[in-house]
Amino acid sequence: MTPRKTAVVIAGATGDANIGAAARAMKNFGLRDLRLVACCPHLTKTAYMYAVQARDVLESARVFSTLEDALEESSLAVAFTRRSGKLRRCRMDVSGLRSWAERRVADGRMALVFGREDRGLSNDEIRLCDAAVRIPSSSDLPSLNLAQSVLVAAYELFRSPQMGARAKALNPRAIDGQPVSKESFVSKRDVKRSMRRIESALDALGYEDNPGTLLKNKILHQLERIFGRAGLTPRDAGMLDGLSARIIERAKGRPPKPSRPKRP
């Protein structure tokens, strides 16, 4: 992984001490890109006190109003969450993050996303990410402090580089026995642009949300999940954009077809 390209994104933090401690944890493992989404003021005396020698990370943090904006530059986003659910399916423990990310992020532009101290990340925020990661903990006190979660994630992501070096020596095209993709993936901004074009194509085909069906949204959400799992290369994005444009062009001047046949 490339530390300078891996971002830590914190959404809705209310404690400046946590933000300062998170900045320190980041610098411990070579991370410098801190992005804050609708958080409390972070350039405070308390935040500086907890950041210690990571003042530079704290002062260079970028502030965003939405998580979607904060993720636009990243090719991949992973959400850290303890709770489970339909939209919170944890695909991996944090111990498997490093090897999975090295196979998945060719350009290193990954975002580690953390939520509020008391509520974590919302379902809508989880949906913006490509995978959910959990940090195993004792049932006596399963919820970790925000800054501690950042520390554990950063440690697991960059621990034991010798293991990765040995694997590459045995097979320069494999990490942990899995082939390494040589392709780069487009940013979240480009994925969002392609999704807008696909949505326009669905509109042209008559896939409109009817009360009780929400078919178009279901299709879009499923495509987002597919793109999140597999990644979207520039070639993929170009193909989808061309296909969407062709669909819109062919549908011009024709009455929209119903999204599904009406029941008698």
Legacy VTK file of the C-alpha trace (Angstrom):
# vtk DataFile Version 3.0
C-alpha trace
ASCII
DATASET POLYDATA
POINTS 264 float
0.000 0.000 0.000
1.016 3.629 -0.480
0.637 5.578 2.791
0.543 8.981 1.150
-2.430 7.936 -1.011
-4.454 6.240 1.732
-6.894 8.597 3.412
-8.592 8.436 6.787
-12.100 9.857 6.612
-13.964 10.664 9.831
-17.666 11.467 9.627
-19.517 13.364 12.333
-16.952 13.233 15.148
-17.926 15.382 18.127
-14.731 15.078 20.167
-11.714 17.190 19.224
-9.531 14.935 21.402
-10.467 11.971 19.221
-9.572 13.854 16.067
-6.200 14.820 17.497
-5.494 11.254 18.665
-6.548 9.917 15.264
-4.074 12.271 13.573
-1.318 10.923 15.825
-2.286 7.317 15.033
-2.167 8.128 11.335
1.322 9.581 11.498
2.521 6.562 13.490
1.950 4.504 10.340
2.809 7.029 7.649
-0.723 8.233 6.848
-1.164 11.960 6.240
-4.431 12.468 4.356
-7.078 13.263 6.986
-10.563 14.207 5.779
-13.252 15.425 8.178
-16.953 15.331 7.311
-19.256 17.537 9.371
-17.060 17.170 12.450
-16.516 19.469 15.409
-13.755 22.139 15.188
-10.426 20.312 15.001
-7.794 23.035 15.397
-8.294 23.339 19.138
-5.946 23.263 22.107
-7.224 19.820 23.087
-6.817 18.405 19.582
-3.247 19.704 19.395
-2.499 18.179 22.795
-3.635 14.716 21.678
-1.998 14.993 18.268
1.413 15.578 19.911
3.921 15.466 17.015
1.224 15.022 14.373
0.270 18.698 14.283
1.034 18.773 10.568
-1.508 16.015 9.879
-4.099 17.843 11.955
-3.482 21.210 10.307
-3.560 19.794 6.777
-6.900 18.023 7.336
-9.523 18.866 4.744
-13.103 19.582 5.758
-16.113 18.391 3.730
-19.834 18.830 4.164
-20.754 15.355 2.871
-19.112 11.941 2.846
-19.767 11.632 -0.863
-17.612 14.721 -1.497
-14.865 13.414 0.785
-14.639 10.136 -1.151
-14.567 11.559 -4.674
-10.788 11.304 -5.054
-10.576 7.710 -3.809
-10.815 4.579 -5.932
-11.930 2.442 -3.011
-13.611 3.136 0.320
-13.940 0.738 3.244
-16.282 1.437 6.139
-15.421 0.408 9.678
-18.522 -0.708 11.534
-19.324 -2.985 14.447
-23.029 -3.446 13.803
-24.392 -5.914 11.275
-27.447 -5.741 9.035
-28.632 -5.943 5.449
-26.530 -2.961 4.419
-23.771 -3.617 6.959
-22.596 -7.037 5.904
-19.008 -7.235 7.120
-17.106 -8.831 4.315
-13.907 -9.134 6.303
-12.190 -8.698 9.621
-9.583 -5.973 9.806
-6.807 -8.605 9.753
-7.664 -9.393 6.128
-7.791 -5.780 4.971
-4.182 -5.389 3.868
-3.966 -8.359 1.517
-7.440 -7.652 0.121
-6.608 -3.990 -0.501
-3.298 -4.768 -2.205
-5.126 -6.966 -4.702
-7.911 -4.435 -5.177
-6.297 -0.978 -5.236
-3.686 -0.749 -7.938
-3.239 3.007 -7.564
-3.301 3.061 -3.737
-6.140 5.593 -3.512
-8.089 3.998 -0.680
-10.164 5.672 2.023
-10.650 4.235 5.509
-13.998 5.557 6.729
-14.935 5.930 10.402
-18.119 7.254 11.970
-19.351 9.022 15.065
-18.222 8.147 18.554
-21.711 7.163 19.693
-23.509 5.977 16.535
-20.811 5.111 14.022
-21.770 5.282 10.348
-25.322 5.471 9.032
-26.751 3.036 6.473
-26.537 5.692 3.769
-22.864 6.290 4.580
-22.124 2.562 4.535
-23.733 2.374 1.102
-21.189 4.853 -0.260
-18.377 2.451 0.627
-17.228 -0.664 -1.207
-16.797 -2.976 1.762
-17.514 -3.138 5.465
-14.748 -4.041 7.901
-15.066 -4.969 11.540
-12.494 -4.979 14.307
-13.048 -8.081 16.498
-13.387 -7.229 20.176
-14.602 -8.645 23.463
-18.333 -8.958 24.014
-17.777 -7.322 27.421
-17.054 -4.027 25.646
-17.334 -4.476 21.868
-17.298 -0.815 20.846
-13.858 0.731 20.312
-12.976 4.367 20.743
-12.794 6.248 17.431
-9.084 7.048 17.624
-8.295 3.486 18.754
-10.139 2.155 15.711
-8.024 4.354 13.431
-4.875 3.067 15.166
-5.843 -0.604 14.772
-6.807 -0.136 11.127
-3.584 1.687 10.263
-1.490 -0.945 12.063
-3.199 -3.869 10.332
-2.948 -2.185 6.963
0.805 -1.708 7.135
2.002 -4.430 9.497
4.628 -7.046 8.641
5.861 -5.688 5.311
8.428 -8.520 5.285
5.598 -11.015 4.775
4.483 -9.218 1.647
8.084 -8.977 0.408
8.566 -12.740 0.823
5.359 -13.468 -1.082
6.424 -11.177 -3.920
9.851 -12.847 -4.048
8.206 -16.243 -4.521
5.721 -14.923 -7.048
6.134 -11.289 -8.120
2.623 -11.320 -9.551
0.926 -12.607 -6.421
0.194 -11.401 -2.895
-0.938 -13.959 -0.336
-1.259 -16.446 -3.186
-3.684 -14.252 -5.133
-2.926 -12.568 -8.475
-2.273 -8.846 -8.334
-4.324 -6.761 -10.716
-2.259 -4.522 -12.972
-5.238 -2.350 -13.803
-6.056 0.930 -12.136
-9.538 1.852 -11.003
-11.402 5.076 -11.532
-12.182 7.410 -8.660
-15.496 7.648 -6.840
-16.101 10.868 -8.751
-15.881 9.003 -12.068
-18.038 6.143 -10.793
-20.692 8.679 -9.787
-20.531 10.233 -13.259
-21.055 6.841 -14.899
-23.930 6.083 -12.520
-25.658 9.316 -13.553
-25.403 8.275 -17.202
-26.776 4.821 -16.427
-29.648 6.434 -14.541
-30.416 8.605 -17.565
-30.414 5.500 -19.759
-32.827 3.747 -17.389
-35.082 6.802 -17.484
-35.017 6.699 -21.282
-36.087 3.046 -21.159
-39.009 3.844 -18.887
-37.552 2.528 -15.632
-39.239 5.015 -13.369
-39.845 4.494 -9.695
-43.462 3.644 -9.049
-44.893 3.693 -5.524
-44.155 0.360 -3.906
-41.615 -0.832 -6.495
-38.666 1.586 -6.641
-37.286 -0.629 -9.403
-34.885 1.918 -10.863
-33.308 2.620 -7.480
-32.938 -1.099 -6.809
-31.104 -1.536 -10.103
-28.827 1.430 -9.400
-28.049 0.246 -5.874
-27.199 -3.232 -7.137
-24.904 -1.806 -9.804
-23.163 0.299 -7.165
-22.518 -2.832 -5.132
-21.184 -4.688 -8.178
-18.853 -1.816 -9.061
-17.742 -1.670 -5.427
-16.874 -5.363 -5.294
-15.172 -5.628 -8.676
-13.900 -2.105 -9.269
-14.428 0.012 -12.352
-11.482 0.490 -14.694
-11.262 3.404 -17.153
-12.049 0.962 -19.935
-15.113 -0.324 -18.069
-16.330 3.223 -17.443
-15.874 4.139 -21.101
-17.835 1.079 -22.217
-20.697 1.826 -19.821
-20.794 5.480 -20.830
-20.921 4.534 -24.508
-23.651 1.961 -23.868
-25.702 4.479 -21.874
-25.356 7.085 -24.629
-26.448 4.553 -27.269
-29.500 3.555 -25.218
-30.523 7.195 -24.754
-30.036 7.894 -28.462
-32.139 4.890 -29.521
-34.869 5.739 -27.013
-35.315 9.315 -28.246
-38.682 9.955 -29.769
-40.133 6.676 -28.531
-42.758 6.401 -25.782
-41.249 4.983 -22.589
-41.963 1.349 -21.928
-43.370 0.398 -18.516
-40.775 -0.859 -16.060
-42.766 -4.036 -15.519
-46.027 -5.450 -16.933
-49.198 -4.539 -15.137
-51.049 -7.316 -13.433
-54.570 -7.935 -14.668
LINES 1 265
264 0 1 2 3 4 5 6 7 8 9 10 11 12 13 14 15 16 17 18 19 20 21 22 23 24 25 26 27 28 29 30 31 32 33 34 35 36 37 38 39 40 41 42 43 44 45 46 47 48 49 50 51 52 53 54 55 56 57 58 59 60 61 62 63 64 65 66 67 68 69 70 71 72 73 74 75 76 77 78 79 80 81 82 83 84 85 86 87 88 89 90 91 92 93 94 95 96 97 98 99 100 101 102 103 104 105 106 107 108 109 110 111 112 113 114 115 116 117 118 119 120 121 122 123 124 125 126 127 128 129 130 131 132 133 134 135 136 137 138 139 140 141 142 143 144 145 146 147 148 149 150 151 152 153 154 155 156 157 158 159 160 161 162 163 164 165 166 167 168 169 170 171 172 173 174 175 176 177 178 179 180 181 182 183 184 185 186 187 188 189 190 191 192 193 194 195 196 197 198 199 200 201 202 203 204 205 206 207 208 209 210 211 212 213 214 215 216 217 218 219 220 221 222 223 224 225 226 227 228 229 230 231 232 233 234 235 236 237 238 239 240 241 242 243 244 245 246 247 248 249 250 251 252 253 254 255 256 257 258 259 260 261 262 263
